[in-house]
Amino acid sequence: MKVVHGLSALGWVAGLGLLFGCGGSAKEKVSGGRGIRKIAVANLPKLGAPLPQALDGGRVTISPPSGWEISPRDSRWLIRFQEDPHESYPSIIIKAEDATGSIRDVTRESIHDFADQVAAELRQAKSQKTVIEQVQVGSFVGVDYERRGKAKSDYKTIIVERLILETVVGGRRYSIDLRTRDQDLHRYRPHALAVAGGMEFQEAGGSAGPEAGADHQPALPEAPEEPGAEPEPEKKPPEKSGEEEPDLEFEEE
């Protein structure tokens, strides 16, 4: 199923405008079918080991793409993964917030209502025209859509492409935001889908483990000290490159 955000009442003329990015007055229209695109987890890239502690108050356990690094802790996200710790792109940013509206859990029965809600929010925010798709990856049921804009990198303006997956579980709204350089979105899309499909949700304070802390960054387990051994120096976060951190200077085209 696809929800087309920004389709005007001019029919096929507006459809062409949507394909080629033309402007014009925006009006939501839902295409026929209302089906869910199902994606097999087995066909996606492998994930690494789950983080040692559940995030968001013990509500969700998350695994990074295999070989990707955990970014330094930051209050702007629940967790962030980077393929290269010295490069801002590609990265996958996961956020959580209290859901608005009447939907407390996105299921196969409520997913079309959630897609309509997201489309309405994008329209109200006067965002780019986009196509919102209903997807199911493993137990993850939600929507995805793309964004394209500009960001600063090494004091230059570059094109950034984004794939955003969203769902609501237990009254919490989760977003998985893949950000890549221009022309790289297709290459890394499967990694974001794999992360979404690997998310395991529990009740708040459930068996997933204690909350990761106010800054939402999981604490790594400490190795026991050997008698007489010198403690290892604390690992420092990776040095930042000259690139701007994500979420600071992204501007839609």
N, C-alpha and C positions, 0 to 999 in steps of 0.2 A: 504494500500500500504506500502511496506517496501523497503527501499533502503539499500542494504547490503554494508557497507563500509568495504573494506579490503578483498574481495573475489578474489582469484587468478584465473588464467585461467586453473587450473587443475580440474575444474568441481566438481564432487561429493567428490573427495579427499579433495579439499580445503574447501568444505562445512563442512566436518567432522572436519577439522582443525579449522574452525570458531566456531563450537559448543564447542570444547574442548580447545579453547584458544591457539592453536598452532601458531607458528611464520610463517614467509614466506613473499615473496614479495606481496605487496598489490596492488589491482586494483579494481576500483569501478565497481559494476554490479547492475543493477536495476532489481528486480524480477518482474514478471508479475502482472497484475491487476491494479496497480496504483490507488487503492481505498483509501478512507479516513475512518479511524476508528472513528466512531461517539460515543460519550460518553454522556449519559444523566446526566445533572446536578442534577436532582432529586435523582439519585442513589449515589451521593457523600456526604461526610460529610458536615454538616452545616457550614456556615461562620458566623463570628461575624459582628458587625456593620462596615460599610465602614469607612476608615480613614477620619477625619474631613476635610481634604484638599486634593485636587488632587495633584499628583506628576508629576515630569518631565515637569515642566512648564505648569501645568494644563492640560496635555494631557491624564492622566489616573487616574481613581479612583480604589483603591485596598482595598480589605477586607481580614482580617486575618482568618485563621481557628478558629472556635469557641473555646474559652478558651486559645488560644495561646497568647504569649506576644510580644510586639514590642521591638526589640533590641535597645540598645543605638545607637544614630546617628553615622554614619561613612561614610566617603567620598567614600568608596569602593563599596557601594551599594545604590540603590534607597530606599529600605526598606528591613528589615530582620525580620522574625518571628521565635520565639522559643517556643517549647512546654513547656520547663522549663527554666526560665531566668538564672538559675545557671548551665545549661548544654549546651554545644555547639551543641549537636546532640539530636534529630533531629532539623533541622532548614531549613527554606525556604528563599533563598536570591533572590531578584529581582533586576535586573540591566537593564539599558537602555543606548544605544549609537547610534550614527548615523549609518545608514545602509550603507553597501557597495554593489556594484553591481547595476543592473538595476531594481531590485524589490523594489518598494516603499510601496506596501501593499501586504501581503500574503492573497490570496483569494482561493476559491475552484478551480479557474481556474489557478492560478499561484503557487499553493502549491507544485506541483511536481518539478517545476523549483527550488523552494527554497530548497526542500529536496536534489536535486542534488548539489546545491551550498554548503549546509552544509556538505554533504559527501565529496565534493572536499576539503573544508577547513580542515576537520579532516584528510583527507589523506595527505594533504600538511604539516600539523603539525605533521605527523607521530604518531597520536594518536592510541589508542587501536582499534582493530577491533570491530565494533558494528553494530547494526541494527537501522536504522533511520525509524521511522514510521510517517506517516501523520495522524494527529488527529484533530478532531473538538470537542470542549467542549463548549457548549453554543455558544456564538459569537466568541470565540477564535478559530482561524484556524492557525495551525502551525505544527511543528514537535516535536517529542521527541526521546531521546536516553539516554542510560545509560553509566555510568562511574564507575570504581572501582579503588581504590588506597589506599595510606597510608597517615596517618597524625599523628601528635604528640598529645597526650592527657595524662595529668598527668605524663608527662615526659616519657611516653611509646609510642611505635608505635602501632597504631590500624588500622584496615581495615575500610575504609569509602566507602559507596556506594552512588552514585548520580543518580538522574533522572533530566534531563535538558529538559525543554520545551522552544521553541523559536518561535518567530513570528516577522513580520515587519508590523508596522502600521504608516502611515504618514511619511515614511522615517526614522523612529526610530526602532531600533532592540531591542526587549525585550527578556530577558531570565528569566525563573523561575527555580531556581536551588535548588532542594531538596537534602539535605545531611543527611545521617543516618549512624548509626553504622552497622557493618556487620550483614546481615540477617534481617535487619529492613526495607529495601527499600519497599518490598511488602506491609508491614503494613501501611506505611505513603504515598505511592503513591497516594491514593485517595485524600489526603489533598492537595497535590500540584496541582492535576487536578482541584480540587474545586477552588483553588485560581485563576488558569488560567481562568476557566469558569466564575468567578465573576468579572474579570477585565472589566471596562467600559472605552472605549476610546473616547476622544473628540478631537476637533481641538485645536491646541496650543493656550492658552489664551482664551479658550471657556468658556462655562457656568459651567465647573466643579469646578471653584474656583481658587484662586490665587496660584501661585507657592509656594511650601513648603519652599523655601529658598535655599541658595547655597549648604547647606549640605544635601538637599533632605529629611530631616526628618520633618514630619508634626507637626505643633504646635498644642497642645491640647488646647481646649477652656478654658478660665479662668472663674472660678465662681465669681460672683459679691461679693464684700466685704460687710459684714453687718456693720452698724455703731458701732464703739467701739469694734469690734471683732478683736482679734489678728490674723494676717495673718498666714495661715498654712505654716509650713516649706516646702521648695521646695523638691519635690521628687527626690531622687538621682537615677541614673541608677543602675540596679542590679549589685551586686558585682560579679566580674568575678571569676570563679572557676579556678582550676589549668590547665584547658584545653587551648590549643592553639585556637585562633580565626580562623574561616574558611578562606580560600583563602590565608593563609600564607604558609603552609607547606604541601599542598596536592601534592602527587606524584603518578602518574599512575603506576599500576603494570605492 
